[in-house]
Amino acid sequence: AEEIRYICDHSRSVLLIGEGELLEGCTDVEFATVREVIETPEVDGGYRGAGVRYDELLARGSSDAAIAWTVDDEDAVIAINYTSGTTGRPKGVMYTHRGAYLSALGAVITHDYSIDTRYLWSLPMFHCNGWCKTWALTGVSATHVCLRAVRGEEMWHLIDSETITHMSGAPTVLTTLATAPEAHPLDRPMSIATAGAPPSPTVIAAIRHLGITLVHVYGLTETYGPYSVCEPDPSWSGLSEADISVRMARQGVGELTAERMRVVRPDVDDQGRLCDVAADGVEMGEIVMCGNMVMKGYFEDAQRTSEVFVGGWFHSGDLGVMHPDGYVQLLDRAKDVVVSGGENISTVEVEQAVVSHPAVLEVAVIGVPDEKWGERPKALVVLKDGMAADAAEIIAHVKTRIASYKAPRDVDFVADLPKTSTGKIRKNELRDVEWGAGRVRIQG
């Protein structure tokens, strides 16, 4: 409730619209600018009395005269999207009309949306305005099929009964879909766009085995959602399934409506310009973007806006490498890299090695204190139903996939992992447990 209050007050919103179940938690909140709270109907059409009924709001309007909506300035703000706020107060990301329609257009082109598209909403519409697909799909008169909760049984029911052609979601959604008892190969085309974290080759292969085309996109709230796409190269057709899955885990190249994506070194040249890493797939740097598909800035936060636009490019905070073929590969968030004995260890790389074990459903790898090495990786593992494994077995398996020094020191088995409402694992919560919220965090 406090975060909702902060967002409404910070953006000076005048209407708060939501479901009764969620609004009931805000009944005691005193908003600075919100004039009315509007409750949307339940599935059965009923209301809980948490605010003004949505049908009452609609009844105030009139359809007698059509309103011609015009935009005087394409650079005007169409929406403010707030980040999750895991490292402080949520930041208000300003979307412009121009950026939004270019992002929507890019989605239509990238995913081949049309009037025949039947889209299943497993991706939250509030997240980057549904990656701007709410506008993209409506723009081509596609059919929206809405889902109240991401559950394997319900998703497969709708995929079959509604003849779904497209959907989107984080890798955790792919895992839910692929491991559901109802999962089965499709005899017709279907495509899933995934982003939010690098999907493991194991998950990619599982989705492809279902006959589903996987489209790996990459972006942030600050880039209207997807900015780049891992467009399959025709030369990949001769590769093995395993090698294709490895390449599909890369972040790819900029979408048609986006600028070129770069990977840069932490320093600048003597003229203040950013310097690219070598395109060798080895040298690690920060992924940066620019152009119309990058936010206007953070609402009423000039300092943090200037901090992320050093050199005129938006700094993502994501670390990756540039391959010789022009494809970018994300390795980690800067804050998630484990520095052990002076060596950088990508938690993503360790996670992909762990999840390739046949008994592992999900995993999160974090850095934990180590007296000798400063930090060592630790894996928190969720096992598949009916499967068993112990820590020694997991660690031994990882050492067959990557260098031994990257293997986790410890493995804890958990029932589930904490996630954000967009499906990302809350590694900050896991780190707080290991380090203590107020403890200085060693960096190797």
NUROLUM-146155 format. One record per residue (C-alpha): residue number from 1; residue in three letters; x, y, z. Coordinates in steps of 0.1 Angstrom, whole numbers. Example, Ala and Ser with C-alpha at 12.3 -4.5 7.8 and 13.67 -1.06 7.14 Angstrom:
BEGIN
<1,ALA,<123,-45,78>>
<2,SER,<137,-11,71>>
//
This chain:
BEGIN
<1,ALA,<0,0,0>>
<2,GLU,<28,24,8>>
<3,GLU,<44,18,-26>>
<4,ILE,<11,25,-43>>
<5,ARG,<7,57,-23>>
<6,TYR,<42,68,-33>>
<7,ILE,<36,61,-70>>
<8,CYS,<3,79,-71>>
<9,ASP,<16,109,-52>>
<10,HIS,<48,111,-72>>
<11,SER,<30,110,-105>>
<12,ARG,<2,133,-92>>
<13,SER,<-24,108,-105>>
<14,VAL,<-61,118,-100>>
<15,LEU,<-77,84,-106>>
<16,LEU,<-67,50,-92>>
<17,ILE,<-83,21,-110>>
<18,GLY,<-80,-15,-99>>
<19,GLU,<-96,-48,-88>>
<20,GLY,<-114,-48,-55>>
<21,GLU,<-91,-75,-41>>
<22,LEU,<-61,-52,-45>>
<23,LEU,<-79,-19,-36>>
<24,GLU,<-90,-33,-3>>
<25,GLY,<-54,-31,9>>
<26,CYS,<-54,7,2>>
<27,THR,<-86,17,20>>
<28,ASP,<-66,35,48>>
<29,VAL,<-42,53,25>>
<30,GLU,<-44,91,23>>
<31,PHE,<-35,101,-13>>
<32,ALA,<-23,136,-21>>
<33,THR,<-39,140,-56>>
<34,VAL,<-61,110,-62>>
<35,ARG,<-97,122,-63>>
<36,GLU,<-115,89,-69>>
<37,VAL,<-108,52,-66>>
<38,ILE,<-125,31,-93>>
<39,GLU,<-131,-6,-88>>
<40,THR,<-133,-29,-118>>
<41,PRO,<-158,-58,-118>>
<42,GLU,<-150,-93,-106>>
<43,VAL,<-151,-123,-131>>
<44,ASP,<-188,-128,-122>>
<45,GLY,<-195,-91,-128>>
<46,GLY,<-199,-83,-91>>
<47,TYR,<-181,-57,-70>>
<48,ARG,<-166,-56,-35>>
<49,GLY,<-174,-20,-27>>
<50,ALA,<-138,-9,-26>>
<51,GLY,<-144,22,-47>>
<52,VAL,<-167,37,-73>>
<53,ARG,<-180,10,-96>>
<54,TYR,<-165,9,-131>>
<55,ASP,<-199,8,-147>>
<56,GLU,<-209,39,-128>>
<57,LEU,<-178,57,-141>>
<58,LEU,<-188,47,-177>>
<59,ALA,<-224,59,-171>>
<60,ARG,<-211,94,-167>>
<61,GLY,<-199,95,-202>>
<62,SER,<-217,99,-235>>
<63,SER,<-213,83,-269>>
<64,ASP,<-233,110,-287>>
<65,ALA,<-203,129,-299>>
<66,ALA,<-170,113,-311>>
<67,ILE,<-139,129,-297>>
<68,ALA,<-110,135,-321>>
<69,TRP,<-79,127,-301>>
<70,THR,<-48,145,-314>>
<71,VAL,<-12,148,-302>>
<72,ASP,<4,181,-306>>
<73,ASP,<39,169,-296>>
<74,GLU,<51,133,-303>>
<75,ASP,<77,139,-275>>
<76,ALA,<49,144,-250>>
<77,VAL,<46,118,-222>>
<78,ILE,<19,92,-228>>
<79,ALA,<26,71,-197>>
<80,ILE,<48,69,-166>>
<81,ASN,<59,33,-159>>
<82,TYR,<74,27,-124>>
<83,THR,<103,3,-119>>
<84,SER,<101,-24,-92>>
<85,GLY,<121,-3,-67>>
<86,THR,<141,-32,-54>>
<87,THR,<171,-9,-48>>
<88,GLY,<152,21,-35>>
<89,ARG,<122,42,-44>>
<90,PRO,<105,32,-77>>
<91,LYS,<116,54,-106>>
<92,GLY,<90,69,-129>>
<93,VAL,<100,60,-165>>
<94,MET,<86,85,-190>>
<95,TYR,<72,70,-222>>
<96,THR,<66,93,-251>>
<97,HIS,<39,90,-278>>
<98,ARG,<67,85,-304>>
<99,GLY,<86,59,-285>>
<100,ALA,<54,40,-277>>
<101,TYR,<42,38,-313>>
<102,LEU,<76,28,-326>>
<103,SER,<79,1,-300>>
<104,ALA,<44,-11,-309>>
<105,LEU,<53,-10,-346>>
<106,GLY,<85,-29,-339>>
<107,ALA,<65,-56,-321>>
<108,VAL,<41,-60,-350>>
<109,ILE,<71,-65,-374>>
<110,THR,<91,-87,-351>>
<111,HIS,<63,-111,-342>>
<112,ASP,<42,-109,-374>>
<113,TYR,<10,-98,-356>>
<114,SER,<-21,-95,-377>>
<115,ILE,<-59,-96,-375>>
<116,ASP,<-56,-134,-373>>
<117,THR,<-34,-132,-342>>
<118,ARG,<-49,-147,-310>>
<119,TYR,<-27,-135,-281>>
<120,LEU,<-27,-151,-246>>
<121,TRP,<-18,-125,-219>>
<122,SER,<5,-143,-195>>
<123,LEU,<26,-112,-196>>
<124,PRO,<13,-85,-172>>
<125,MET,<-2,-55,-190>>
<126,PHE,<11,-31,-164>>
<127,HIS,<47,-42,-172>>
<128,CYS,<61,-17,-198>>
<129,ASN,<24,-14,-209>>
<130,GLY,<25,-51,-217>>
<131,TRP,<58,-45,-236>>
<132,CYS,<37,-20,-257>>
<133,LYS,<19,-50,-271>>
<134,THR,<-14,-38,-258>>
<135,TRP,<-12,-11,-284>>
<136,ALA,<5,-33,-311>>
<137,LEU,<-22,-60,-309>>
<138,THR,<-51,-36,-308>>
<139,GLY,<-35,-17,-338>>
<140,VAL,<-38,-47,-360>>
<141,SER,<-72,-58,-346>>
<142,ALA,<-58,-90,-330>>
<143,THR,<-77,-109,-304>>
<144,HIS,<-67,-105,-267>>
<145,VAL,<-72,-136,-245>>
<146,CYS,<-68,-126,-209>>
<147,LEU,<-55,-148,-181>>
<148,ARG,<-59,-140,-144>>
<149,ALA,<-30,-161,-131>>
<150,VAL,<-1,-180,-147>>
<151,ARG,<-10,-216,-142>>
<152,GLY,<1,-244,-165>>
<153,GLU,<-33,-261,-166>>
<154,GLU,<-52,-229,-175>>
<155,MET,<-26,-218,-201>>
<156,TRP,<-28,-251,-219>>
<157,HIS,<-66,-251,-218>>
<158,LEU,<-67,-217,-234>>
<159,ILE,<-39,-225,-259>>
<160,ASP,<-60,-254,-271>>
<161,SER,<-96,-240,-268>>
<162,GLU,<-88,-205,-280>>
<163,THR,<-63,-216,-307>>
<164,ILE,<-36,-193,-293>>
<165,THR,<-10,-182,-318>>
<166,HIS,<12,-159,-297>>
<167,MET,<21,-152,-261>>
<168,SER,<49,-137,-241>>
<169,GLY,<65,-142,-207>>
<170,ALA,<96,-145,-185>>
<171,PRO,<116,-178,-185>>
<172,THR,<97,-189,-154>>
<173,VAL,<66,-188,-175>>
<174,LEU,<83,-211,-201>>
<175,THR,<93,-235,-173>>
<176,THR,<57,-236,-160>>
<177,LEU,<44,-242,-195>>
<178,ALA,<70,-269,-204>>
<179,THR,<67,-289,-172>>
<180,ALA,<29,-288,-168>>
<181,PRO,<12,-323,-169>>
<182,GLU,<-10,-309,-198>>
<183,ALA,<20,-300,-220>>
<184,HIS,<19,-316,-254>>
<185,PRO,<34,-310,-289>>
<186,LEU,<14,-287,-311>>
<187,ASP,<3,-295,-346>>
<188,ARG,<0,-259,-356>>
<189,PRO,<22,-228,-355>>
<190,MET,<26,-209,-322>>
<191,SER,<52,-184,-310>>
<192,ILE,<63,-173,-276>>
<193,ALA,<84,-142,-269>>
<194,THR,<105,-144,-238>>
<195,ALA,<126,-118,-219>>
<196,GLY,<132,-106,-183>>
<197,ALA,<162,-129,-178>>
<198,PRO,<184,-150,-201>>
<199,PRO,<165,-183,-207>>
<200,SER,<187,-213,-203>>
<201,PRO,<194,-235,-233>>
<202,THR,<176,-263,-214>>
<203,VAL,<143,-243,-212>>
<204,ILE,<147,-232,-249>>
<205,ALA,<151,-268,-260>>
<206,ALA,<121,-279,-239>>
<207,ILE,<98,-253,-256>>
<208,ARG,<111,-261,-291>>
<209,HIS,<104,-298,-285>>
<210,LEU,<67,-288,-280>>
<211,GLY,<67,-274,-316>>
<212,ILE,<66,-238,-303>>
<213,THR,<87,-211,-319>>
<214,LEU,<107,-192,-293>>
<215,VAL,<115,-155,-299>>
<216,HIS,<141,-142,-274>>
<217,VAL,<139,-105,-269>>
<218,TYR,<157,-81,-245>>
<219,GLY,<151,-48,-230>>
<220,LEU,<141,-29,-198>>
<221,THR,<113,-7,-186>>
<222,GLU,<135,22,-197>>
<223,THR,<134,9,-233>>
<224,TYR,<96,4,-236>>
<225,GLY,<102,-33,-230>>
<226,PRO,<119,-53,-259>>
<227,TYR,<147,-34,-276>>
<228,SER,<165,-62,-294>>
<229,VAL,<156,-97,-308>>
<230,CYS,<176,-128,-313>>
<231,GLU,<167,-131,-349>>
<232,PRO,<178,-166,-360>>
<233,ASP,<204,-165,-387>>
<234,PRO,<198,-188,-418>>
<235,SER,<233,-203,-412>>
<236,TRP,<221,-218,-380>>
<237,SER,<198,-243,-398>>
<238,GLY,<227,-268,-401>>
<239,LEU,<235,-267,-364>>
<240,SER,<225,-293,-338>>
<241,GLU,<195,-287,-316>>
<242,ALA,<218,-281,-286>>
<243,ASP,<239,-255,-305>>
<244,ILE,<208,-237,-318>>
<245,SER,<195,-235,-282>>
<246,VAL,<228,-219,-271>>
<247,ARG,<226,-193,-298>>
<248,MET,<189,-186,-291>>
<249,ALA,<199,-177,-255>>
<250,ARG,<217,-146,-268>>
<251,GLN,<201,-112,-268>>
<252,GLY,<205,-106,-305>>
<253,VAL,<204,-74,-325>>
<254,GLY,<183,-42,-323>>
<255,GLU,<147,-44,-336>>
<256,LEU,<139,-26,-368>>
<257,THR,<127,5,-349>>
<258,ALA,<156,5,-325>>
<259,GLU,<192,18,-328>>
<260,ARG,<222,-5,-328>>
<261,MET,<229,-20,-293>>
<262,ARG,<265,-16,-280>>
<263,VAL,<286,-32,-254>>
<264,VAL,<311,-7,-239>>
<265,ARG,<340,-5,-215>>
<266,PRO,<336,13,-182>>
<267,ASP,<359,42,-192>>
<268,VAL,<356,69,-219>>
<269,ASP,<382,83,-243>>
<270,ASP,<398,117,-239>>
<271,GLN,<368,133,-257>>
<272,GLY,<343,117,-233>>
<273,ARG,<331,91,-258>>
<274,LEU,<322,55,-249>>
<275,CYS,<345,28,-262>>
<276,ASP,<332,-6,-275>>
<277,VAL,<346,-38,-262>>
<278,ALA,<362,-62,-287>>
<279,ALA,<337,-82,-307>>
<280,ASP,<353,-114,-297>>
<281,GLY,<326,-129,-274>>
<282,VAL,<351,-127,-245>>
<283,GLU,<356,-91,-233>>
<284,MET,<328,-81,-210>>
<285,GLY,<312,-47,-209>>
<286,GLU,<280,-28,-202>>
<287,ILE,<251,-30,-226>>
<288,VAL,<240,6,-237>>
<289,MET,<212,18,-260>>
<290,CYS,<200,51,-275>>
<291,GLY,<173,65,-298>>
<292,ASN,<135,68,-299>>
<293,MET,<130,34,-281>>
<294,VAL,<148,47,-250>>
<295,MET,<128,66,-223>>
<296,LYS,<126,104,-221>>
<297,GLY,<140,102,-186>>
<298,TYR,<129,96,-150>>
<299,PHE,<100,117,-140>>
<300,GLU,<112,146,-117>>
<301,ASP,<145,129,-111>>
<302,ALA,<172,148,-131>>
<303,GLN,<200,134,-111>>
<304,ARG,<193,97,-117>>
<305,THR,<184,105,-154>>
<306,SER,<219,121,-159>>
<307,GLU,<235,91,-142>>
<308,VAL,<222,66,-167>>
<309,PHE,<228,87,-198>>
<310,VAL,<265,91,-196>>
<311,GLY,<280,97,-230>>
<312,GLY,<245,102,-245>>
<313,TRP,<237,65,-242>>
<314,PHE,<214,47,-218>>
<315,HIS,<234,25,-194>>
<316,SER,<214,-7,-187>>
<317,GLY,<235,-20,-158>>
<318,ASP,<236,-53,-177>>
<319,LEU,<269,-69,-185>>
<320,GLY,<275,-88,-217>>
<321,VAL,<298,-96,-246>>
<322,MET,<297,-88,-283>>
<323,HIS,<301,-118,-306>>
<324,PRO,<319,-115,-339>>
<325,ASP,<286,-119,-358>>
<326,GLY,<271,-88,-341>>
<327,TYR,<249,-107,-316>>
<328,VAL,<251,-95,-280>>
<329,GLN,<250,-120,-251>>
<330,LEU,<239,-109,-217>>
<331,LEU,<260,-124,-189>>
<332,ASP,<247,-108,-158>>
<333,ARG,<234,-77,-140>>
<334,ALA,<264,-57,-127>>
<335,LYS,<252,-62,-91>>
<336,ASP,<248,-100,-96>>
<337,VAL,<283,-108,-107>>
<338,VAL,<301,-129,-81>>
<339,VAL,<337,-117,-76>>
<340,SER,<356,-147,-62>>
<341,GLY,<393,-144,-56>>
<342,GLY,<395,-116,-81>>
<343,GLU,<377,-136,-108>>
<344,ASN,<343,-126,-122>>
<345,ILE,<317,-154,-121>>
<346,SER,<285,-149,-140>>
<347,THR,<255,-162,-120>>
<348,VAL,<236,-167,-152>>
<349,GLU,<263,-191,-165>>
<350,VAL,<262,-211,-132>>
<351,GLU,<224,-211,-132>>
<352,GLN,<223,-225,-167>>
<353,ALA,<247,-253,-157>>
<354,VAL,<226,-262,-126>>
<355,VAL,<193,-262,-144>>
<356,SER,<207,-286,-171>>
<357,HIS,<205,-313,-143>>
<358,PRO,<174,-334,-151>>
<359,ALA,<160,-331,-116>>
<360,VAL,<162,-293,-114>>
<361,LEU,<131,-271,-121>>
<362,GLU,<144,-237,-112>>
<363,VAL,<175,-222,-96>>
<364,ALA,<189,-188,-84>>
<365,VAL,<226,-183,-79>>
<366,ILE,<239,-155,-56>>
<367,GLY,<272,-146,-41>>
<368,VAL,<277,-153,-4>>
<369,PRO,<305,-144,20>>
<370,ASP,<336,-165,19>>
<371,GLU,<366,-159,42>>
<372,LYS,<392,-171,17>>
<373,TRP,<377,-160,-16>>
<374,GLY,<356,-130,-6>>
<375,GLU,<326,-145,-23>>
<376,ARG,<315,-178,-36>>
<377,PRO,<284,-188,-56>>
<378,LYS,<255,-204,-38>>
<379,ALA,<226,-221,-56>>
<380,LEU,<191,-222,-43>>
<381,VAL,<174,-250,-61>>
<382,VAL,<137,-260,-67>>
<383,LEU,<135,-297,-78>>
<384,LYS,<109,-311,-102>>
<385,ASP,<80,-330,-86>>
<386,GLY,<89,-365,-78>>
<387,MET,<126,-360,-85>>
<388,ALA,<155,-362,-61>>
<389,ALA,<191,-349,-59>>
<390,ASP,<216,-339,-33>>
<391,ALA,<240,-310,-31>>
<392,ALA,<271,-331,-40>>
<393,GLU,<254,-344,-71>>
<394,ILE,<244,-309,-83>>
<395,ILE,<279,-295,-77>>
<396,ALA,<295,-325,-95>>
<397,HIS,<271,-320,-124>>
<398,VAL,<280,-283,-127>>
<399,LYS,<317,-291,-128>>
<400,THR,<311,-312,-159>>
<401,ARG,<297,-281,-176>>
<402,ILE,<318,-252,-166>>
<403,ALA,<351,-245,-148>>
<404,SER,<353,-260,-114>>
<405,TYR,<360,-227,-97>>
<406,LYS,<326,-214,-108>>
<407,ALA,<307,-242,-92>>
<408,PRO,<286,-233,-62>>
<409,ARG,<301,-238,-28>>
<410,ASP,<267,-246,-13>>
<411,VAL,<234,-258,-26>>
<412,ASP,<201,-253,-7>>
<413,PHE,<169,-270,-18>>
<414,VAL,<138,-248,-15>>
<415,ALA,<101,-252,-22>>
<416,ASP,<100,-220,-43>>
<417,LEU,<119,-188,-52>>
<418,PRO,<106,-153,-44>>
<419,LYS,<96,-135,-76>>
<420,THR,<84,-101,-87>>
<421,SER,<50,-97,-102>>
<422,THR,<67,-98,-136>>
<423,GLY,<83,-132,-129>>
<424,LYS,<119,-121,-121>>
<425,ILE,<136,-138,-92>>
<426,ARG,<141,-114,-63>>
<427,LYS,<178,-120,-58>>
<428,ASN,<181,-90,-35>>
<429,GLU,<159,-108,-10>>
<430,LEU,<180,-139,-12>>
<431,ARG,<212,-119,-8>>
<432,ASP,<198,-100,22>>
<433,VAL,<193,-134,40>>
<434,GLU,<229,-144,34>>
<435,TRP,<246,-110,40>>
<436,GLY,<223,-92,64>>
<437,ALA,<205,-61,52>>
<438,GLY,<230,-37,68>>
<439,ARG,<262,-56,63>>
<440,VAL,<290,-44,40>>
<441,ARG,<290,-67,11>>
<442,ILE,<324,-81,2>>
<443,GLN,<334,-80,-34>>
<444,GLY,<362,-106,-37>>
//
